[in-house]
Amino acid sequence: MLVTERDPVLTTDEAIEYLKVSKPTFLKYIRLGRIKAIKAGKGWRILQSELYRFLKGEEIKETEQGGEA
C-alpha cells in the first residue's frame, strides 16, 4: 500500500489501543514480522494502514519485508 498524506502515523500506545492488545503481544507481532513498524526513540511508529492490513489478515508482501523489527 502506498503511503499517502492521509495515512496517520501512530505511536506504540496508540497502536496498542487501536488493536486492543497488550504491549507484549504488540511487540511480539513486530518481532515476528507480522506488523511492519519503525523504531523511533524508545517506541515504535506504525502507519494506520499497516494496522488495518494486519487486522484484515493480509500477509506482508515479500518485497515489503526487510524493514526494522
N, C-alpha and C positions, 0 to 999 in steps of 0.2 A: 504494500500500500504506500502511495506517495504521501509525503509529509506536506501538509498544507498549512496556511496561516491559521486555520480554524481548528487545528489539532492540538488541544491543550497538553502541556507537559505537567505531569503530576509528580508530587513528592512521594516518598515511601509511605508516609502516613495517609496521604490522600488515596494512594493506590490500594492500600490495605482496606480502607473504608469502602472504596468503590467495589472491591471484590468480596468484602465481608469474610475475610480470612485472617488468621493470626499472623503476626510478623514472622515467626519461624517458618510457617508454611509459605508465605510470600517469598522469603529469601531462598527457600528450598527450590521453588519454581524457577527463580532466576538462576540458581546454581546448576540446575538440571537442564537449563536452556529452554524451558517451556515458555518463559516470558523473557523478551528482549528488553534489557534495561542498560543504562549507563551509570556508572559510579560517579557521583558528584559530591565531593567533600566527604562527610560522614554518612551520607544517604545515597539513595538511588533516584534517578529521574526516568520516568516512563511515559511514553505517549499514550494518551487515552485510547487512540485507535488500536494500540498494541493490546491493551486490556480487553477491548471489545473483541479482537481477533481471538484471544485466549479463551474468552467466555463462549464464543461460538464453536470452540473445539477445533479450530483450524491449526494445522501444523505450520511451523516456520519453514519457509522455502529454503532449500539447501543453499542457494546463492545469498540469502539474507543472514545465514548463520555466520558465526565467527566474531560477533561483537563481544565486548567485555561482559562477562557474567560471573 
